[in-house]
Amino acid sequence: MLRTIREGSGTDRIEALSDGVFAIALTVLVLQLDAPLLPSGASGGTVLRAFGGTLHVIEFYLISFFVIGFYWYLHHQMFRFIARHDNVLIVVNLVALLPITVLSFLTELVGDYSGEPEIVALYFGALSITGLIFVALWVYASNGHRLIEPDLPASVIRVLTLKALLPTAVFMLGAGVAFLHVGIARRAYLLLFLAWLGITIVNQWLQRRYSGRESIANESAV
């Protein structure tokens, strides 16, 4: 009876709650974009110059939007293979959603103070913490096939772990570099494209290597 209370099959309710949080976070994020205040009858050139002054805000909006989208995608892939849940998984999943809900506030903050190294470091630090929690979520679920499908190949487990670790490393780098050069730190997200490319290469290599023995690996394509 106690085991029944602590553990259960299926993760539908966890996924439904998580999808709702991600969707709301993406929607609320756009509220950080404000049109520049200009006098009536302002010329087109004045409007464009004013718009150019808000590009840094748009930049961090796009970063946050794609970061939230990436973690939704990662969460979706993880729960394709997590077949059961327990109390620990529920709690860790809730903790993983917490920084997602405050990312809108952090985006507004870093947009207003994008030249301050402490604020930029705080922003990327929060993204790093988000990544670490997602790593912990997957490691807990997959360790010893605790909550995942029992026949899930080790190659799939490694690829998903790598998907969570690489962006986390990039965000940590951005947080550290912010104290040395804010401009470079603000472009650290560009390394995500390289990280994604690296993940794709590793994933394709694993698929080729295990295609004859582990057909399920094909389901983890990036």
Secondary structure, DSSP 8 states (H G I E B T S, - for coil): -HHHHHEEE--HHHHHHHHHHHHHHHHHHGGG-------TT--HHHHHHHHHTTHHHHHHHHHHHHHHHHHHHHHHHHHHHB-EEEHHHHHHHHHHHHHHHTHHHHHHHHHHTTT-HHHHHHHHHHHHHHHHHHHHHHHHHHGGGSSB-TT--HHHHHHHHHHHHHHHHHHHHHHHHTTT-HHHHHTGGGHHHHHHHHHHHHHHHHHHHHTTT-GGGGGG--
